[in-house]
Amino acid sequence: MRPLIPCVVLLATSAHAQLANGLRAGIARVLRVNAAEAEYAKPLPENPDNNDEERYPTRFASYSKGLQHDALGDVVTTEYDKLLTALLENDPEEGLEALLLGERKLVNPVAGFSYLPVGPDPHALALRPAPLFISPEVAGELDELYWMSLVRDVPFQAYTSNPPAVITQAVQRLNALREYRGAKDAGVVTGQTLFRAELSGSVKGPFISQFLLMDVPYGAQVIPQRNLTRVAGDDRVFRFDAWLNIQNGALPTQPPIYDPVRRYLRNGRDLAEWVHLDYPVQSSLNAALLLTRLGDVDADPKASPLVFDELNPYRNYRNQEPFATLGNGEGLDLVSRIVNPALRAQWFQKWLIHRRLRPEEYAGRVHNTVTGARVYPVPQELLTSPVLPLVLARNNALNAGAGGTYLLNQAFPEGSPVHPAYASGHSTYIGAGVTMIKAFYKDIPLPNPVVPNEDGTALLPYTGPTLYAFDELDKLVSNVGVGRLFAGVHYRSDHDHGSRLGELLALRTLQDLAHYYNEPFAGFQVRTFGGNTLTIQRTTPVLPNHVSEVNSFTVVNPDSGRELAPMYNGAVFDLSDLGGNSVGLMAWTYEAQVGSVRFQLDGVDTVDNQAPYILPATATVGTHVLTATPYSEANGQGLGGVPLSVRFTVQP
């Protein structure tokens, strides 16, 4: 599809050349204006928060790290209110500079006010509200993070081969949670799916993506992916006094203890340190360089290989190959350049909308509640979790037997960064970068896949089913986001929504860029995290302005549609109590009206295109697995959102 611009004949004389240049400048202006108008015409979303900030006037449910706190870790409300006023009034000079902080500085709180020259404005995309402080989702997220803190030194391969007791306990507990959104197999968390993200390719093969293991070709250099790692057991922020100092913005008193041996990523601690020291562009650029070189069969190493997108017009040209447009020169540029727009869009969400407290802050509320120092509305499901006695014992051991806490010990000496949790910047930029890679390159089987040995000192051949590039890219997204969970600095929902915000921003940016090609261009083919493959052109498909999600399920009367009861994972329903022979199932979504919801009940797919989204088939006596995924278009088409999966039982 050629751009709609007039044909210009360049003439030889200077005067005519100037005239042609003037026409060229006019054409360039029209293209830019048209692209801007197309973006301007798209509807703007609402940007709701979860109202916890207003619900709890002492602000204990909101992000406050770096500000002043009382002796139990609650923020000094006058300081929080000064921060809030400065943010809402966009006052970096006086308001933010007047705050009383510790040694650490707030990370870029006004970045969300900035503008972008290409793609959607940072304010043009939305996330659903962060989970409520009292929600089953948050209870499940903290439960998972506690388990992850206990298994940082367990090799990933041990999750499935002779797992230690703590891994078995973690699997059992995650399966018992009322709400847990990590990867599952037929509705069940297994050693193979443990702690992975719910993305189509992330659960296939080994835990670590090939793109974090293979040597990276960097021009004439080759970079082995042996990493600086920490010694086993080097956990931090496990004593309450140290935790309180960290909340007040203090710097850590002791540096990290590094292993003198460089290692391949083999466990959660290694992965956490990787995302501790990485640069924003690093993970997606390395993956793009690897995929580019793997497909390079040309004698010219700078030429674009034959692994570019199926719709790329140069695939059919005999005498031309792409480079500056639709080739390596552009692909590698956009994979790198999408990182900053992704961060700006997420920083708008973090600071100006949600201000979600970090997991280390929430765990301080858990500790105070369990010990009786101060009571917070922490869900009972978390307070009675079997993980808490293990956390107490672990933190006691870290404290040389001098007493334990219920704090979420941190992999980083400084704990989390000094900016709010929701959503994850790492997850957003890797989601965006991987989406750009998929737009420019096609899926190929990866040759000679590898796995690290148990101590990470060598790579061994992987002998399982074929691993494909796009699945390993999905796994890369999972690895980068989940690495922040192993560190204890993010929640699972921070990753799930951050990665999909990055994907959405990249797709909308590709639509903007499609205005500027001279080639007859049919668009970019992109396999999305929701599993559909979209063809991205200037105006199609109509992409949403928000990341969608299935929030929850409700049991309904299959005849009248009347709501009967909420449904969580592990629920048991008696038909005799419900007054019928079967139960109907309804999904609640963000936003309330999406394009469609695809239900999968016991492996059978059904789609509902109209809210309220009700599964036409009904569940009868027995145990069932239900997964529901929202999509931006009817019939389960378009861009997918965050799914929800539960197991439940219906009794006579």
Secondary structure by P-SEA (a helix, b strand, c coil): cccbbbbbbbbccaaaaaaaaaaaaaaaaaaaaaaaaaaaacbbbbbccccccccccccccccccccccccccccaaaaaaaaaaaaaaccccccccccccccccccccccccccccccccccccccccccccccaaaaaaaaaaaaaaaccccccccccccccaaaaaaaaaaaaccccccccccccccccccccccccccccccccccccccccccccbbbbcccccccccccccccaaaaaaaaacccccccbbbbcbbbccccaaaaaaaaaccccccaaaaaaaaaaaaaccccccccccccccccccccccccccccccccaaaaaaaaaaaaaaaaaaaaaaaccccccccaaaaaaaaaaaaacccccccccccccccaaaaaaaaaaaaacccccccccccccccccccccccccaaaaaaaaaaaaaaacbbbbbbcccccccccccbbbbbccccccaaaaaaaaaaaaaaaaaaaccccaaaaaaaaaaaaaaaaaaaaaacccccccccbbbbbccccccccccccccccccccccccccccccccccccccccccbbbbbcccccccbbbbbbbcccccccbbbbbcccbbbbbcccccccccccccccbbbbbbbbccccccccccbbbbbcccccc
